[in-house]
Amino acid sequence: MGTIQHSRQFAIVVAHDSKFGIGKNDSLPWKIDEDRIAFRGLTSSVKDPGSQNLVIMGRKTWESIPPRHRPLKGRINLVLTENPSLCLPPEVVICHSFAELTEQIGSIRFETCFVIGGASVYGYALKDKRFDTIHLTEVTGDFHCDVFFPPYKNRFALFDQSPIKEENGQHYRFSIYKREN
Ligand SMILES: NC(=O)c1ccc[n+]([C@@H]2O[C@H](COP(=O)([O-])OP(=O)(O)OC[C@H]3O[C@@H](n4cnc5c(N)ncnc54)[C@H](OP(=O)(O)O)[C@@H]3O)[C@@H](O)[C@H]2O)c1
């Protein structure tokens, strides 16, 4: 018999505030260490030690990661840009359109594909039914963001939720939403 094949998973990871804001001035408007640790654990964990997860992001999200932390280690990093001459480390996969992204998702070997932002890339994933899970960190309050997560509650239902937590005066909770048929 052949080896056990784990089926590929597709998920969205996002932190939004009470107004669905996700970013301001090209960075995160909050600093929650537990969220960053949870993001790293979630996106790095694999069942098959021989495989890796894929993290997909827009160019601005890439640039919002401190240079010493990128590419995100232990994960296949894919960056979307329309710029044909954008220079990125050689191990980073570059896509110049959503059509090219769809092709790459079909050909790269990965365990879970995580879309990690920003707004238009989230929009792409929300339209693709293979992305059936949203890992959400909901940060309480209005951070006067200039970038927003697209509407999703008409297509996704709450599946699991942590109690409200607090770190340095910031209140947040972790939720999982699942796509409804
Ligand atoms: N709260 C969260 O969970 C979260 C997660 C991620 C990011 N953020 C925040 O969100 C903000 C960044 O998000 P954003 O929406 O402004 O930008 P983004 O999606 O990260 O990047 C936008 C760029 O991606 C490229 N791109 C997007 N769609 C493309 C397509 N179809 N084909 C080719 N290239 C494409 C373009 O790059 P070029 O301009 O190079 O062509 C575009 O300017 C920051 O504030 C960041 O901190 C928050």
The ligand as a Gaussian input file, in Angstrom:
#p B3LYP/6-31G(d) Opt

LIG

0 1
 N       -4.314000      42.406000      10.879000
 C       -3.857000      41.465000      10.068000
 O       -4.129000      40.272000      10.249000
 C       -3.026000      41.871000       8.891000
 C       -2.506000      40.910000       8.015000
 C       -1.754000      41.344000       6.935000
 C       -1.517000      42.696000       6.751000
 N       -2.020000      43.586000       7.630000
 C       -1.846000      45.025000       7.438000
 O       -2.486000      45.358000       6.220000
 C       -1.726000      46.373000       5.554000
 C       -1.216000      45.833000       4.226000
 O       -2.312000      45.336000       3.486000
 P       -2.751000      45.990000       2.090000
 O       -4.075000      45.445000       1.771000
 O       -2.555000      47.474000       2.174000
 O       -1.606000      45.466000       1.132000
 P       -1.151000      43.980000       0.676000
 O       -2.319000      43.194000       0.200000
 O       -0.287000      43.381000       1.706000
 O       -0.226000      44.373000      -0.528000
 C       -0.774000      45.036000      -1.628000
 C        0.164000      44.819000      -2.785000
 O        0.154000      43.449000      -3.147000
 C        0.298000      43.325000      -4.530000
 N       -0.925000      42.717000      -5.086000
 C       -2.150000      42.633000      -4.515000
 N       -3.006000      41.989000      -5.340000
 C       -2.300000      41.660000      -6.445000
 C       -2.612000      40.982000      -7.648000
 N       -3.856000      40.501000      -7.898000
 N       -1.646000      40.823000      -8.577000
 C       -0.399000      41.280000      -8.334000
 N       -0.033000      41.938000      -7.224000
 C       -0.976000      42.121000      -6.289000
 C        0.508000      44.735000      -5.067000
 O        1.909000      44.956000      -4.958000
 P        2.718000      46.016000      -5.856000
 O        2.285000      47.373000      -5.394000
 O        4.152000      45.699000      -5.542000
 O        2.347000      45.739000      -7.272000
 C       -0.245000      45.557000      -4.043000
 O        0.161000      46.922000      -3.995000
 C       -0.630000      46.758000       6.517000
 O       -1.116000      47.802000       7.353000
 C       -0.417000      45.488000       7.306000
 O        0.160000      45.734000       8.563000
 C       -2.767000      43.202000       8.698000

